[in-house]
Amino acid sequence: MTRREVLFRHVRDALASLYDPVHLQTHALTGLLALPKDSGTTAGEALRKLLWETIESLRPDASIPQNRPEWLNYRLLWLHYVQFVSLADTCRELGLSQRSFYRRQREAIEAVASVLWERHLLKESAPSPADLSPADRARDEAVRLARQAQRQPVDLCAILHGARETIQPLVEQQGLMLHIVCPSSLPLAYGDPALFHQIVLNVLTEGLRLAGEGALLLTVECQDTHTLWQLSGLADSSSEEAATPSGGLAISAALLEVYGGRLWTERDAQDRTVICFALPYVPPRDILIVDDDQSTIALYRRYLEEHDYVVRSARSAEEVEEQLAQAPPDVVLLDVLMPQEDGWRVLQRLKALPETQAIPVVICSVLSQPSLALALGAARVLQKPIAEDELLAAIREVLVEP
């Protein structure tokens, strides 16, 4: 048996055991594919995530209608393995005979194995995370923390005051002065206060390193949708260094991107470099996913967090109540087909209560009953599997922009 045939057999077995953590933990694929070892993730979890991502990579282009044959193998993988739909129900959903199912199933598994084969061969020559520079590792860790942290309202005046107190000993040690011009109050920003403090601190620290003689000047202004921060007083020789963010500036630039902001440099009237960054103060939109399937929640979370949405999840009616008690979301993504849970009842309750009836609900389900969903108050109906651009378009359509 060739190595590729062995890989096919292992992939077929792993897909059949996708939700068996004990079996996946010691599966042969974890060693064969040399999965990275992460202290926060088990080998079984890493293998499951890799299989999910590989299936997702086989999704046809969104421009191809879902009733075309190109979608059939992908939908089979999604329904039968990711959604854990039975063989009979998968055949019914896709309009396949059992014989056609087995033929399509083999083609689909071979496609998954082919992608993994290519990744495995390329992986042997790919750089290890250990090969990253300390600066790159610090930047990646900061971004990871920012994406995982719960966003909350942040008092930017308090952040600025705290950063000034922290940096002052270094300012005095270098024999410089730091002047700050800022309104008495600033709009709230939304994110993690510790990371906002680090953004400002990094910019000030780099400014001191690149400073000329005399004083640094930090000005903060309120624009229509963001606060604009400008640090001037840098030496002429610092222009090239500041133009390409590195070290602390690179970390601040990466964190600002997570929060929808940006960092750049420009020249002032005296042709001196100014470090600038913008920090939005429009609150992020809050999405509540109601689905019993953890893989679906993880997939939607990956889709949405890349576009600066705050994502919460609930896997039962009780968890929905708990999430609503914390704060009403801007949109609810609701699966109506859940074991021991009636999604239709959840929809009816959301639309019956005065405090939740205005929240747009997007039905995301393998069921195709749009007329019923719309009659019960749903804003949109999407049929699984759902592409990223399709989900984002539906959310933007139902959201009332601030």
N, C-alpha and C positions, 0 to 999 in steps of 0.2 A: 504494500500500500504506500502510495506517494505521500510526501509531507503535506501536500495540499489536500489530499483526501482525508488525512488525519485531522486537519484543521476543520474541514467541513463537518466531520462527525462530532468534533468537540463543540462547534458552533451550534449544531442542531440540538445537542444535549443541553447546552447552556441556555438556549432560548426556551426549551421546554421546562427548565428549572429556574426561570427568571426571578421568581418570587420565593425561592427556597434558599434562604441565606446560608444555611449550613452547607448545602451542596455547593453553592457558588464559592464559599470561602476557601474550599480546598480544590476547586476545579482546575483541571489541567491547563485551561486557557490562561489563567493568571500568570503562570510561569512561561508558557509558550509565547505570550505577547509581551512579556517583560513589563507588566503594568507598574507605574511609579508607586513607590511606597510613601504614603502620606499618613502621619501619625494620627490624623483626625478621621481617616477613612479606612475601613476594612478592605481586604482584598476582594471580598464578595461584592461590596458596595461599588468599588472601583470597576469591577467587571460588568455589573449591571448598568452602570452609567455609560460605560463604553459601548455596550450593546444598544442602549437607547439612542445614543448619539449616532451610531453607525446606521441604524434603521432610519433615523431622521435624515441622514445624508443622502438616502435613496429617494427622498420625496421628489416627485416630478415638479417641473417648473409651474408656478402658479398660473401661468397663462394657458396651461393645458386643462380643459374641462375635466372634472372628476369622473365623468362617465366614460372617458376614453380608456382603452386597454392599458395605456402606460401607467395608470394609477393602481391597477389591480393587485400586483404583487406587493406594492408598498402598503396598500390598505389591508391586505391579508396579514402582513407582519404586524401592523399596528393593532388590528382587532384581535387576532388570535394570541399574540404574545404580549404586547404592551398593555392592551385593555383586558386581556385574559378572557376573551369571549370564547365560548365552546365551539367545537368544530361545526356542529349542526347550525348554530346561530350565525357563525361566520359565513358558512355556505349560503344561508338564507339571505343574509345582508348583501353578499356580493353576487348572488344569483349563480352560484357554482354547484355542479354536481360533486359528489364526494370524490369521484375519480379525478375530476378537473382540479379539485382542491389539492390533492396530493401532488399533482404535476406542478401546479403553481407554487405550492409550498416548497418543493425542492428548488425551483428556479429562484425563489425569494431567498432561501437560506444560502444558496450558492452566491447570490449577489452580496449578502452580508459577509460571507467568508472571503470573497474576492477583495472587498474593501479592507477587511482586517489583514489579509495577506499583504496588501500593498503597504498598509501602515506598519506592519511588523518589519518588512524589509527596509523601509525608509527609516524606521526608528533606530536601527542599529548604528546609523551614521549621524543621527540627530544629536545636537548638543544636550547634555544633561543639565537639569536645573542647577546642579552644583557648579556648572561652568559659568553661570551668570555672575556679573560683577556684584560686589556688595551694594553698590548704588542701585542696580537694577532689581536686586532682591528686596531692598528696602522699599523701592517704589511699588513693586508688585504686592508686597505685604500691606502697604498702606491702602492700596486700591481694594484689596480683598477685605480689609477691615471696614472700609467705607461702604462697600456693597452689602456687607452683612449687618451693619449697625442700623438700628431703628432710627428713622428720621424724626426729628422733633423741632419745634420752634426754637430758634437761637437768638439771643440778644447780642447783636453785633457790637454794640457799645461796650458790653461786658467783655466780649472777646478781645476787643482792641485794648481795653484797659489792662486786662490780664497779660496780654502779649507784651505790652509796654513794661509792665512790672518785671516780667521774666527777662527781657532783653536788657534792662537798664544797667545791671552790673557790667555786661560786656561793652555797652556804649561808653561807660565811664572808664573802663580799662583801656580802651583804645583812644581815649582823649577826644572823643567826638561828642556831638550833641544830636538829639533826635527831636524834631519838632513835628507835631501832629495837628492837622487842621481837619476838623470833623464836625458835622452838625451835632447839636445836643442830643438828638435822638435819631435812630436809624430804623428802617423797616426790619421786621423779623426775617431771618433767613431760615432755611429748613435743612437740617442735616444733623451730624453728630458734633456737639460743641467742642469736644477734645480735638477732633480733626480740623475744625475751623480754626481753633487756636494754633494748631500746628501749621496750617497754611500761612497764616499771618506771620508766625514766628520764623518760618523758613525764609519768607521774603525779606524780613528785617535782617536776619542773620546774613543772608547773601548780600544784602545791601551794604552792611557794615564791612564785609570782606572786599567789596568792590568800591568802597567809598573813597571820595577825594578828601581833601582837607576841609575841616569846618563842620558842617552839619548835614544830616539827612533830613528830608522833608517828606512826610507821608500825608497825602491829602485824600479825603474820602468824600465822595459826592453821591447824591441820590439821583439816579436816572429813572426813566419810565418803568423799567422792569428789573433793574439791578442796581447794586451799588458799585461805583467805580473807584478803585484804589490805585493811587499812583505814588511811586517812591522815586524821588529825584535826589540829586546831590552826589551822583556817582562820578568817579574819575573818568576822564576822556579815554584812558587806556582800557576801561572795562567794557567798552561797547561790544567787542566780539564775544567775550565770555557771556555777557548777559543775553546776547541775541540768540544763543543756542542754550536753552535751559539744561542745567546739569545739577547733580547733587540735590540740595534742598529745593532749588527752583523746579527741578524736574518732578520731584515728589508733589510739590504744590500744584504744578500744572496738571498732573495726573489726577489728583484729588478734585481739583476744580472741574475737570471733565466729568467726573462721576456726578457732581452736583449741578451739571448744566452750565458751568462757568468756563472761563478760559483765562490763560496767562499769556502775555506778549510783551514786547519791548517797542518803544517808539522814540523819536528824537524831539527834544523841546526846542524853544526858540533860539537857545544858545547852541543848538546842535549837540546836546548832551543826551546820553541814554537815560530813559525813564523806564522802570519796571512797572507794568500795569497788570491788574487783574480785575475781572468782573465777576460778581457773585449774585446770582438771581435771588429775588425775594418772593417770586410767585410760588405758592405752596405746591408741592408735588401732588399729583392726582393719586388717589388711594383706591386700589382694586382689591376686592374680596373674591377669592376663588372658592367656590363650594363644590367639592368633588371628593369622592371617597378614594380615588386612585392617586397614590403619592407620586407616581411617575408623571401623570398628567399635570399635577400641581408643579412639579419640578420643571417640566417643559414650559408651561405658561410663565412661571417665574423667570426662567431664562429669557424668554421672549420679551417680557415686560420690563425687567430691571435694566436691561440694556438701553431702554428708552426713558429712564428716569421716573418710572412709576413706582410707587410704594406698594408692595404686594403683601397681603395677608391671606390666610387660608382657613377653611373650616371643612371638616370631613363628616359632620353630622348636624342635625337640626339644633342640638344643644350647643355645639360650637358656634353655629351661626348666631344664636342668641347672645353668646358671650362676646363675640366680635362686635355685634351691633351695640351692645351695652358700652363698649370701650369708646367707639366713635363710629358714626355712619360713614360708609365708604362712598366714593364717587360713582363706582360701577360695581355690579355683582356679576360674576361669571358663574353660571349655575348649570350643573349636570342634573338632569331630571331622572336619570336611570342609575340609582345607587342601591346596593344591597341593604335591606331593612330601613331604607330611607325613601320617603316619597318627595322627590324634587318638586312635583307639581304643588304639593301642600306648602312647601317652602315658598314657592312663587306666589301662591294665593295669600299667604300670610304677609309677605313683604308688601303686596299691593293693597292689603286690607288695613294696615296700620297707618295712621296719619304721619307718623315720624319716618316711615320708610317708603311710602307709596311713590314718592318722587324720584327714588333712586333707580336709574336705568338698570334693567336686568337683561343680560345677553345669555340666551340658552346655548350651551355647548354640549351636545349630546350625540350619540350614535343614532338615536331615534330621529325620524324625520316627520315631525308633526308640527310644522310651523303655524298652521292655522289655529290649532289649539293654544300654542304658546302665546301667539300674538293676541288671541282673544282673552287670555288670562292676564295680559298686561306686559308681556315681554317686549323689549325694545327691538331686539334683533334675535335671529335664530341661526346658529352655525352648526353644521353637521361635522362630527369628527370623522376622519382626522382633519385638523384645522391648521392651515399654514400660518406662519408668523405674520406675513403681511395681511392676511385675511383677518386675523384676530386684532391686529393693531388698527386696521381700517374701521372695523366695527366699533372699537372703543372710541376712536376719535369722532366717529359719526354720532354716537349717543351722548358724548360728553358735552356739557354746556361749558364752553371755555370761560375762565375767569376774566 
